[in-house]
Amino acid sequence: MRIILLGAPGSGKGTVAEGLRSAYGFPKISTGDLLREAVREGTPLGIVAASQMGKGGLVDDATVLALLRERLARDDCRGGHVLDGFPRTLAQADSLESIGAPGPEVVFDLQVSDEVVLRRLTNRRTCPKCEAIYHLLNKPPKTAGICDACGTALVQRNDDTSEVIVERLRTYHAKTEPLVARYAAKGALYRIDGDGPAGAVLGEVRKVLDAVLGRAESTGTGE
């Protein structure tokens, strides 16, 4: 099974992906994580990505697809996976189909207003060492500015500033929203209200997924 999470930056895709990993065992594949790892390690692909990530633009398709293809070839993806952050364009969706996946394809569109996105992302802080994520309003660290887990000073990612977020949203609306129509036409799209609490959003996603999994098992198409 391939599960694709669509939604603007800050719509909660990462939280939903982690919840699905815990509930069903499908590995969470975040292109953002793959890119940041490449940047941190200073690989050739990471150097290319670094020049684009801090400007609010999309990293080029060839770079993202190369990282993704390598990740999906691992054993833990044989039964299915959750994609967080890919595809973002129609061209990427075309490339993704060439990789293939076992079982049905299910696409969730997490719908969140731009105002909520700005509030969520400008208050997000990240630990550069252990990559724990905090939120100044909803999930603050016990000691201001310090990671609870490892004691490292928290940072605001370059792409979480208000100026970059506005550009990221502009890019999303222009290039990613057409994917909604594409997957709706295929009968694979489910729209989810993402403005609510994380637990409620995940619950709605799981209701849909349980129904899809039940149908796949009853028809013998599940993996």
Secondary structure, 3 states (H helix, E strand, C coil): CEEEEEECCCCCHHHHHHHHHHHHCCCEEEHHHHHHHHHHHCCHHHHHHHHHHCCCCCCCHHHHHHHHHHHHCCHHHCCCEEEECCCCCHHHHHHHHHHCCCCCEEEEEEECCHHHHHHHHHCEEECCCCCCEEECCCECCCCCCECCCCCCECECCHHHCHHHHHHHHHHHHHHCCHHHHHHHHCCCEEEEECCCCHHHHHHHHHHHHHHHHHHHHHHCCCC
